[in-house]
Amino acid sequence: MRARSWSPLPAALRAALGRIRSIRRPTNPGPDPQTHPAEWERRRPLRALRLLLEAVASQG
């Protein structure tokens, strides 16, 4: 069995993650708010995932 090679994230997913990170800036306290999930992401992880998947689907 061959080891799976992980490719970089697709451009659409990178763009969606960038949007999520931009939402984190005003909602997270601290010196680097983009590096950890916002409170709404922790409370509603399925919603955060759905937003990412919808963003990817809309660009694809």
Contact map, one row per residue, 1 for C-alpha under 8 A:
111000000000000000000000000000000000000000000000000000000000
111100000000000000000000000000000000000000000000000000000000
111110000000000000000000000000000000000000000000000000000000
011111000000000000000000000000000000000000000000000000000000
001111100000000000000000000000000000000000000000000000000000
000111110000000000000000000000000000000000000000000000000000
000011111000000000000000000000000000000000000000000000000000
000001111100000000000000000000000000000000000000000000000000
000000111110110000000000000000000000000000000000000000000000
000000011111110000000000000000000000000000000000000000000000
000000001111111000000000000000000000000000000000000000000000
000000000111111100000000000000000000000000000000000000110011
000000001111111110000000000000000000000000000000000110110000
000000001111111111000000000000000000000000000000000000000000
000000000011111111100000000000000000000000000000000000000000
000000000001111111110000000000000000000000000000000100110000
000000000000111111111000000000000000000000000000000100000000
000000000000011111111100000000000000000000000000000000000000
000000000000001111111110000000000000000000000000000000000000
000000000000000111111111000000000000000000000000000100000000
000000000000000011111111100000000110000000000000000000000000
000000000000000001111111110000000100000000000000000000000000
000000000000000000111111111000000000000000000000000000000000
000000000000000000011111111100001100110000000000000000000000
000000000000000000001111111100001100000000000000000000000000
000000000000000000000111111110000000000000000000000000000000
000000000000000000000011111110001000011000000000000000000000
000000000000000000000001111111001100011000000000000000000000
000000000000000000000000011111101000000000000000000000000000
000000000000000000000000000111111000000000000000000000000000
000000000000000000000000000011111000000000000000000000000000
000000000000000000000000000001111110000000000000000000000000
000000000000000000000001101111111111010000000000000000000000
000000000000000000001101100100011111100000000000000000000000
000000000000000000001000000000011111100000000000000000000000
000000000000000000000000000000001111110000000000000000000000
000000000000000000000001000000000111111111000000000000000000
000000000000000000000001001100001001111111000000000000000000
000000000000000000000000001100000000111111100000000000000000
000000000000000000000000000000000000111111111000000000000000
000000000000000000000000000000000000111111111011000000000000
000000000000000000000000000000000000111111111000000000000000
000000000000000000000000000000000000001111111000000000000000
000000000000000000000000000000000000000111111111000000000000
000000000000000000000000000000000000000111111111100000000000
000000000000000000000000000000000000000000011111110000000000
000000000000000000000000000000000000000010011111111000000000
000000000000000000000000000000000000000010011111111100000000
000000000000000000000000000000000000000000001111111110000000
000000000000000000000000000000000000000000000111111111000000
000000000000000000000000000000000000000000000011111111100000
000000000000100110010000000000000000000000000001111111110000
000000000000100000000000000000000000000000000000111111111000
000000000000000000000000000000000000000000000000011111111100
000000000001100100000000000000000000000000000000001111111110
000000000001100100000000000000000000000000000000000111111111
000000000000000000000000000000000000000000000000000011111111
000000000000000000000000000000000000000000000000000001111111
000000000001000000000000000000000000000000000000000000111111
000000000001000000000000000000000000000000000000000000011111
